[in-house]
Structure formats: structure tokens, C-alpha cells
Amino acid sequence: MEKSLKPNNNRYDPAADIVIGMSDGIVIPFALAAGLTGALVSTNIILIAGLVEIAAGSIALGIGGYLTARSEYPKFSTSVDLRTQQDPVNRRNNLDAFFSSLGLTGEAPP
């Protein structure tokens, strides 16, 4: 079974993370504060609850982002392996050019 290469769509797009983070980071604390205000809770409790919710939401989004990246790594890794197998000489030349631009050569010191 031969695998074919598809266009590389594995680029990171931070816009999605920013939009989701902003919606969670703004809407949920306001909803919590509104709910607590409606329950006639003191201002200090509302402030503390809002800060705790922001911290918990940050942790949850961080873990979600980590798990998403970790689950997508095998797909990305397979894509790189397929491109390398299909044209190893070109991949080697690209790597040599990249390391040369950093001032590194292909020779190991004695």
C-alpha cells in the first residue's frame, strides 16, 4: 500500500487559540460574576471566585492545547517521514542549506 503526499496543512494558526481563549477568558468570568451578584454575595467573594475561575480556565485551556498538539504529532511526523522517503536527496540538501545558514558545516570536529 503506497501512501501519497498531500499539501502541507500542518502549520500552526494561533488565531483559533486566541479566539477560543478570549471567549472562555471573558464570557465565563462575567457569567460567574453575574450569577454570584444575582445571589447577593459579597463583593470580595465575587472577586475571589472570578480569580479562581480565571486560573482554573487557564489550566484547562493549557491542558487542552497540550493534548491537541500531542494527538496531532503522529500525523505531522508521518507527513515528514513520507516527504523524506519520497525525495531524500532534496531533504538532505534543504537541511544542509539550513545548517550552513547557521554557520555549521557537515563535518564533525576531530
C-alpha positions in Angstrom: 0.0 0.0 0.0 1.6 3.2 -1.2 1.0 6.4 0.7 0.6 9.6 -1.3 1.7 13.1 -0.2 -0.8 15.8 0.3 -0.2 19.5 0.6 1.3 20.5 3.9 -1.5 21.9 6.0 0.2 21.3 9.3 1.1 25.0 10.0 0.2 26.4 13.4 -2.5 29.0 13.3 -2.7 30.9 16.6 -5.9 32.8 15.6 -8.1 29.8 16.6 -6.4 29.6 20.0 -6.7 33.3 20.6 -10.4 33.4 19.7 -11.2 30.4 21.9 -9.1 31.7 24.8 -10.7 35.2 24.6 -14.2 33.8 24.6 -13.5 31.5 27.5 -11.5 34.1 29.3 -14.1 36.9 29.0 -17.5 35.2 28.9 -17.2 32.7 31.7 -15.9 35.0 34.4 -18.6 37.6 33.6 -21.2 34.9 33.8 -19.9 33.7 37.1 -19.8 37.3 38.5 -23.3 37.9 37.2 -24.6 34.7 38.8 -22.9 35.5 42.1 -24.2 39.1 42.1 -27.7 37.8 41.5 -27.3 35.6 44.5 -26.4 38.8 46.6 -23.0 37.5 47.5 -20.4 40.0 48.9 -18.0 41.7 46.5 -14.9 40.0 48.0 -16.4 36.6 47.3 -17.2 37.6 43.7 -13.7 38.9 43.2 -12.1 35.7 44.6 -14.4 33.4 42.7 -13.6 35.3 39.4 -9.8 35.0 40.0 -10.1 31.3 40.8 -12.2 30.7 37.7 -9.7 32.5 35.5 -6.9 30.4 37.0 -8.9 27.1 36.5 -9.8 28.1 33.0 -6.2 28.9 32.1 -5.1 25.5 33.3 -7.9 23.7 31.5 -7.2 25.5 28.2 -3.4 24.8 28.6 -4.0 21.1 29.1 -6.4 21.1 26.2 -3.9 22.7 23.9 -1.2 20.3 25.0 -3.3 17.3 24.4 -4.4 18.6 21.0 -0.8 19.2 20.0 0.3 15.8 21.3 -2.5 14.0 19.4 -1.6 15.7 16.1 2.1 15.0 16.4 1.9 11.5 14.8 0.1 12.9 11.7 2.8 15.6 11.4 5.6 13.1 11.9 4.2 10.7 9.3 4.0 13.6 6.8 7.6 14.5 7.4 8.7 10.8 7.0 6.8 10.4 3.8 8.3 13.5 2.3 11.8 12.4 3.3 11.3 8.9 1.8 10.0 10.3 -1.4 12.8 12.7 -2.0 15.7 12.1 0.5 18.3 14.0 -1.6 16.3 17.2 -1.7 15.5 16.9 2.0 19.3 16.5 2.7 20.1 19.5 0.6 17.5 21.6 2.4 18.9 20.6 5.8 22.5 21.3 4.6 21.4 24.7 3.4 19.7 25.5 6.7 22.6 24.4 8.9 25.0 26.3 6.6 23.0 29.5 7.1 23.6 29.0 10.8 27.4 28.7 10.2 27.5 24.9 10.7 29.2 22.5 8.3 28.6 18.8 7.7 31.9 17.9 9.2 32.3 16.7 12.8 35.3 18.1 14.7 38.1 15.5 15.5 
